[in-house]
Structure formats: C-alpha cells, structure tokens
Amino acid sequence: MRKDYRPYYVKRFDNKFQKWYARYFLAPQFEYFGRGLIFMKPWQVEIFGAGVYLGDCSTVIATPDRKVRFTVWPVWKGSGKIEIGRCCLICPGTRIMSATSITLGDGCMTAQNVSISDSDWHDLYDRSLPVGNTQAVTIGNNVWLGDSSIVCKGVTIGDNAIIGAGSIVVKDIPANAIAAGNPAKVIKYLDPDKPIKTRTDWLSDPVKLAEEFENLDRKTMKGNTIAGWFRSLLFPCKGD
C-alpha cells in the first residue's frame, strides 16, 4: 500500500511487541545481544548454534519469504563464531554461516539475499566431511554488500568497500574499493575528497533519532482511525 492506515498507537504497540519478542525469544540465543537493537519481523530470524554476537544499535529486517539466518557449526575444532559490529543493517534473506570466524565491523550493510560463509562445508574429495576447508572472513567497518552477493571463505574486505549486486567475492577487496563481478574485481575507488557519512554517524544519538521517527509517525498517521485501517485491509481501493 502507498499509505500506512494504522492509527499511530497501533503501530507503536506493534513496535513494542516486536522489541519484546526479540528480547524474550532471540536474546537468549545470542552470546551478546546489543542495546538499542531494532528487529522487523523477529519471528523470521533464526539462530543455529552458539557464538553469535550482535552489536549495539543494529537493525535486522526479516520477511516470511526471506528469513535471516545466523548459523554456527556447533562442534568443529572449537566451533565458529559470528561477530556483527555496532550500527549494522541486516536485510531480508541474509545468511551468515560460520565454522571458524566471521566478523563484520561497525556500520556494515547487507542487502537482500547476501550470503557469507567461511567454509566449503564439504571436502573436495571426501564428501563425508561436514565442514571441509575453512578460513576466517573479516569484513571491515562501513562495508556495503549488494543484493545477492556472496562472500566466500578466507576473504578480507577493507573499510568502506562496496560489493556490487550478484558478485562473488573469493579474494581480498581493499578499503574504499568498489568491486563487482564473478569473481569480484575492483572496478574503481571511492573519491577520497568526498566525506562518507556512515550508519555509525547517523546513529550517534539513537535517542534523538528515535524521537524524530516518532514525531514523523505522529505526523504522517494523524487522523488515521481503526475503521479506516480495517477498510483498507478488507476493501482496498485504487490509490491505497
């Protein structure tokens, strides 16, 4: 729909319910569950295994058709871990799978259907081995992983780098680079004379930002009624 017809207090209740759900059902499954987290559809987030860390002020968005999955192999040479920094954005369909170590720095963004793995998950010659070759993945601060990109084992991606949609990263990408393709290659670098505003900068005062969003909701939803909301759900009209 073009407009959210819910009354403001209904949306506010929905936001509080999602926070409660995440705190009650998801938080116990994380090794670290940060402060100021935002979850959208937290019941579509799945955590398998221990050793998952989610940094403060991060946002995780999931949908019924694109769940977010964090998977750590439970028993393999000391098991793996997933560490996600502060102020990150995890979009629907993101899958992060670790047998050794996957680290995302502060302010990283994963678009829809991003896949990050530090393992082959089977040996090339002995297919009975459950993990195969595994090497840590390190992703720096403020990295943007484009739609449906894949980051493979042993890769390091430098700060501020951008990975193009559909790319497959099998080798290191330096800081401030824009890389794309299969396999991903550097196609250009960010202009060093242009400042970068990161998600970490944007979320430097989360309380103030939350107040701004709340005021915006109050303004855009002013005049919405329960009757109008039900009408939009049951009898949608052109322009809704």
N, C-alpha and C positions, 0 to 999 in steps of 0.2 A: 504494500500500500504506500501511497505517497505521503500519508499523514498517520501519525500515531493518535488514534482517537481515545485512548485510555485517559481517564481522569488522572491528574498528577499523583494523587495519593495511591492509586493502583500501581502505577509504575514505581513509586517509592517503596511500596510494600514488596513488589516483585524483586527490586534490587536488594532489599534487606533479606528476603528469603534466600536469594542466591548466595549472599555472603554467609548466611547461617549454614546453608547446605555445604558450602566449601569448607567452612571451619569445622563442622561436625563430622562430615564423611571423608573429606580429602586430606585435611591437615594431618591426621594420624598416620597417613601413608607416606608422608614426606619426612626426610631427615631434617630439613629446615623449611618452614613454611613462613614466608616473609610477612612483614607488616604492610598494610595498605594495598593488598592484592585485590584485583578485580577479576572475577570469573563471569563469563557469559555462558549459560547452559553448563554448569559444573558437573551435572549428572552425565554429560557426554565426555568427560575426561577420565581416562583410565591410567592407573599406575600399576606396573608389574615389577615386583622386586624392591629391594631396599636401596638406599643410597641416592635418592633424588632430592636435590636442593633447589628451591625456587626463591629468588631474591626479592627484596622489598619493592613494592610499588609496581610489580609486573602485572601484565594483563594477559589472560588466557581465554581465548574465544573458541568454543566448540559448537558444532551443529549436529543434528541427528544423522545426517549423511556423511559428515566429516568429523569423526571423533579425533580428539587429541590423545596421543598415547606416549607415555614415558615408560620405557622398558629397560630394566637392568637384569642381565643374566645372573641368577642367584648364586650359582656355585661354579666358578671358573677362575682358578688361580687367584683367589682372593676377591672375586666378583668385580663388577664395574661400578661406575658412578656417573651421574648426570648433574652438573652444576650450572645453573642458569643465574646470571647476574641480576643486578638491580634494573628496574625500569624497562624490562624486556617486553616485547609483544609477540605472543604465540598465537597464530591464526589457525582456523579450522583445517583439519586434515594433517597437521604436523605430527610426524612420528620421529622420536628420538630413541635410538636403541644402542645400549652400551654393554660391552663385555669388559672393557678396560677403563676408559675415561673419556667423557665428552664435556667440554667446558665452553660455555657461552659467556662473553664478557657483558658489561653493563650496556644497556640501551640497544641491544640487538633486536632485530625484527625478522620473523619468519612469515612469509606469505603463505597462502593456502597450499596444502599438499607437499610441504617441504619434508624431505627425509634426510636424517643424519644418522650415520652408523659408523662405529669404529671397528667393525668386524666383517669378515666374509660370510660368517655363520655356517659355513661348511668348508672342509678342506678340499682342495682341488682334486686330490687323488683318493683320499679316504673320506667318503661322503658320510660315514657314520659319526665323524667327529662333530660335536654340536656347535662349535664356535669357529674353528679354522683360524686363519691368520687374523690377528687383531692388533691394532695400533691406535694410540690415543688421538683424538681430534681436539684441536684448540681453535676456537673462534674468538677473535679479539672484540674490543669494545665498538659499539655502534655499527655493527655489520648488518647489512640488509640482504637476506636470502630471498630471491624472487620466486614467484609461483612455480611449484612443481620441481624446484631444483633439488639436486641430490648431492650430499656431501659424503664422501667415502673415507675409509679408514686412513689414518696417518696424516691427514691434511691439517695444515695451519693456515688460517685466513686472518690477515692483518687488520688492524683497526680501520674503521670507516669504509671497508671494501663493500662493493655491491656485486652480487652474483645474479646474472640475468635469468629470466624465467626459462625453465626447462633445461638448465645447464647441469652438467655432471662434473663435479669437482673431484679430480683424482690427484692433483698436485697442488702444492702451496700457492696461495694467492697473496701478493704483498699488500701492505697497508695502502689505503687510498686508491686502490685499483678498481676498475670496472671490468669484470670478466664475464664471458658468455661462451656458450657452445658445448659440444660433446666431442672430446673433453674440453672443459672450460679453459679459455686462454684470455690473457689480459688484452683488452681492445683499446683502452685509454685509461687516463688517470684523472682524478678529481682536480679541479683548478685550485692550486694552493693559495691563491689570493682571495678565494671566496670562503667566508666563515661557514662552519657547519653547526646548525642548531640540532642537538641530539635530543632523544627522548629523556635522557637524564637531565638535561637543561630544562625541558618542558615540565618535568615532574619534580623540579627542585623544591617547590612549595605545594605538596599534594593537598593540603587543607584548603588553600586558596583556590586551587584548580577545581576541587570538588564543589566548592561554593559557587564558582562560576557556572559549572554544569548544572547545578541545582537551580540556579536562577534562570538559566536558559530553558530548562524543562518547565519551570513555572510559567514562563512567558509563552512558550510555544503550545502548552497544553491548557492555557487559560480558556475557560468556557467549555472544556470537554465534560461530558456527562456519561453516566453509566448507560443511559438509554441510547445515546449516540454511539457509544462503543459497541453495544450489542447489535445495534442496527448495522454498523459497518461489518460486523462479523457474519451476521445472518443474512443480510440483504445488501451486499456491496453494490455501489453504484459507480458509474463511469466518473472518474476523477478522484475516487477514493485512493 
